Amino acid sequence: MAGKKSLLKEMKETFFLHPVAAHFSNGLIPVAVLYLLLTLPTSDPFFEHTVEHLIIIVLFAIPISFYSGIRDWTMNYKRVKTPIFMNKIRLSIVLFGLVIAAVAVRLTVPDVMYRNDWLHWVYAGLLLTMMPVVTFLGHYGGKLAGAAKLAAARRKQ
């Protein structure tokens, strides 16, 4: 095994917190929306409780993603204020606000999905509105990753 890097050493050299944190939180939101859509026709409390648990996890994961993104932006791009970075920052703040609002509604009105009033639809709307936000965050992140790969390939030539 001499000459081969250990898995831990390789992970230490190639692990980047932001992509992991961003994919984690942004991947849970579509799952929460799926369970919300399953809750609407069935009123199954297990589906609805899953939505609650997922958005609470996302609530705690977003600050890690945001911090690591700002750290990477500072280290790798010297905080240059390009439209992509400004859009990602704005969208992250919007997403965090939506998640805070959804969690606040769900925790203060535990039966919100079983009521037949405006708050039921506000809660569902908050969750559904998160989908385009995470889609755009992923789009802009993909543009950055693609540009970084292109730049690395050019440096090798």
C-alpha positions, 0 to 999 in steps of 0.5 A, spaced: 500 500 500 506 504 499 505 510 495 497 510 495 494 515 499 490 513 505 482 515 504 482 520 510 488 523 507 485 524 501 479 526 504 482 532 508 486 534 501 479 534 497 474 535 502 470 542 501 465 544 506 460 548 502 458 543 496 457 538 502 453 543 506 449 546 500 447 540 497 445 537 504 440 543 505 438 544 498 437 537 497 432 536 503 427 542 501 425 538 495 423 532 499 420 536 504 415 539 498 414 532 496 412 530 503 407 536 503 404 534 496 403 527 499 400 530 505 395 535 502 390 529 499 391 524 504 392 528 511 397 523 513 400 525 519 406 521 518 407 525 512 406 532 515 411 530 521 416 528 516 415 535 513 416 539 520 422 535 521 426 536 514 425 543 515 427 544 522 434 540 519 434 545 514 433 551 518 440 549 522 443 547 516 443 553 512 447 557 516 453 552 515 452 553 508 452 560 508 458 561 512 462 556 508 460 559 502 462 566 504 468 563 507 470 560 500 468 566 496 473 570 501 478 565 500 477 563 492 474 570 489 477 575 494 470 577 495 469 580 488 462 582 487 460 579 481 452 578 479 453 570 481 455 571 488 450 577 489 445 573 487 447 567 491 447 571 497 440 574 496 437 567 494 440 564 501 437 570 505 431 569 502 431 562 503 433 562 510 427 567 511 422 562 508 425 557 512 424 561 519 417 563 517 415 556 515 418 553 522 415 559 526 408 557 523 409 550 524 411 550 531 406 555 533 400 552 529 402 545 530 395 543 526 396 548 521 396 542 515 389 540 518 386 547 518 381 550 513 384 557 513 389 562 510 394 560 514 394 553 511 395 555 504 401 560 507 404 555 510 404 550 504 406 557 499 412 558 504 414 551 502 413 551 495 416 558 494 423 554 497 423 550 490 425 555 485 430 558 490 434 552 491 433 551 484 436 558 482 442 557 488 444 550 485 444 553 478 448 559 480 453 554 484 453 549 478 455 555 473 461 557 478 463 550 479 463 549 471 467 556 470 472 553 475 473 546 472 474 550 465 479 555 468 483 549 471 483 545 465 486 551 461 491 552 466 493 545 465 494 546 457 
